[in-house]
Amino acid sequence: MKDIKLYINQHKDRFVDELVELLKIPSISADVAYKNDVLKTADAVKIALEKAGCDNVEICETPGYPIVYGEKIIDKNLPTVLVYGHYDVQPADPIELWDSPPFEPIIKKTDKHPDGAIFARGACDDKGQMYMHVKALEFMTETNQLPCNVKFMIEGEEEVGSESLAWYVKRNQEKLANDVILISDTGMISNTQPSITTGLRGLSYVEIEITGPNRDLHSGLYGGAVANPINILTKMIASLHDENNHITIPGFYDNVEELSLDERAEMAKAPFSLDAYKKALDIEETYGEKGYTTNERNSIRPTLDVNGIWGGYTGEGAKTVIASKAYAKISMRLVPNQDWQEITKLFTKHFESIAPKSVTIKVTPHHGGQGYVTPTNNVGYKAANRAYTETFGVQAIPQRSGGSIPIVALFEDELKSKTILMGFGLDSDAIHSPNEHYGIFNYLKGIETIPLFYKYFTEMSL
């Protein structure tokens, strides 16, 4: 597109400054203590969309946090792109592991980001990537180069399951009608090799509560005579994998999609250094299901992981106690054809069946979603590939992701649209972790690439 690099160069400092201000707001949707900050962020996104050129912007109330909706309709006969993103962020815990305060953004250089990266919670997931689309729209409207219609749907509950988004989408199908959905909430292989995410894993997330005696007990007086819920819980969790790291829940693999050897060979062509992977994580060896490579384990295979476990005394010093209760949070990443609600039922049934009679079990489902695979032969994928190829100088590689964006399957069911996942983050950007960051190069490259998607998608659709 004409003068796009010049426009970005002229405004890049402002683009970065605006993102920094957005990152200062702790929009943590999981913690009600931050409710006002989440709502403040929704207001900030609304103002940004208005300034970028949307003709109609509104904050749409839901049973939970609001949806920020915006649109720029130039001709109803032209294609319409629906942009999805989220303005909420993960909790910043553990705070003590951050090198700088998570909501006081700083810019510093790293090995992966020699041009500098913004360190802050939400920098990459998803405020930085969402805001690229706002600035891309600004460029297209300011230079009169918007080739088609655009709608924005930015939510505030992605990090807690998008329950209100599902409610909103089902009630606003006509309003959200589109020809393609565009999302930047994923990553790419490197700053020299772009990739397009063509598959996402589904998710089932549950919380476990195990109760033994009716109160905490003295471990000397009762130890060895009464079931210790923490001991029981750890044994039960350990039994969920066998010696080959295969998940032992009956029926868990019944609907797992098995890729052919040819498909796995295509996946293996993506650049990947196992040594660099281990070095970046400071580990001696990788770990996972026998018979699969690292990249297969974290993308095309289902997994089960403990995300948190607690009980008893965890304060300073010692307290000899057998806790009355023990808890764990467990997530299962699922592959296409695995139904998350069915997997949740299978997990619950199995976990209850392996519990000894000395304890009682309570399994509470939290949230989940279906996996998704998008074809590489549709107009949206081809337009994204052409856009990446123009800005990076090499074609994008199709790549399945290990992450989950449950609403993508919902969009296809309710809006009958394909989703294109144009991510610009890197695996090293520490999303959901301390010291999350997003490269200045990646941020600006996204602003440069996104308008080209609009251009090529419009040309190929007409």
Secondary structure as UniProt FT lines:
FT   TURN            2..3
FT   HELIX           4..23
FT   TURN            29..30
FT   HELIX           32..34
FT   HELIX           35..52
FT   STRAND          56..60
FT   STRAND          67..72
FT   TURN            76..77
FT   STRAND          80..86
FT   HELIX           95..97
FT   TURN            102..103
FT   STRAND          106..108
FT   TURN            114..115
FT   STRAND          117..119
FT   TURN            121..122
FT   HELIX           123..128
FT   HELIX           129..142
FT   TURN            143..144
FT   STRAND          149..155
FT   HELIX           158..160
FT   HELIX           163..171
FT   TURN            173..176
FT   STRAND          180..183
FT   STRAND          195..200
FT   STRAND          202..211
FT   STRAND          217..218
FT   HELIX           219..222
FT   TURN            224..225
FT   HELIX           229..238
FT   TURN            239..240
FT   TURN            243..244
FT   TURN            250..255
FT   HELIX           261..267
FT   TURN            268..269
FT   HELIX           274..281
FT   TURN            290..291
FT   HELIX           294..297
FT   TURN            298..300
FT   STRAND          303..311
FT   STRAND          321..322
FT   STRAND          325..334
FT   TURN            336..337
FT   HELIX           340..353
FT   TURN            357..358
FT   STRAND          360..369
FT   STRAND          372..373
FT   HELIX           379..392
FT   STRAND          397..400
FT   HELIX           407..415
FT   STRAND          419..421
FT   HELIX           427..429
FT   TURN            431..432
FT   TURN            434..435
FT   STRAND          437..439
FT   HELIX           440..461
//
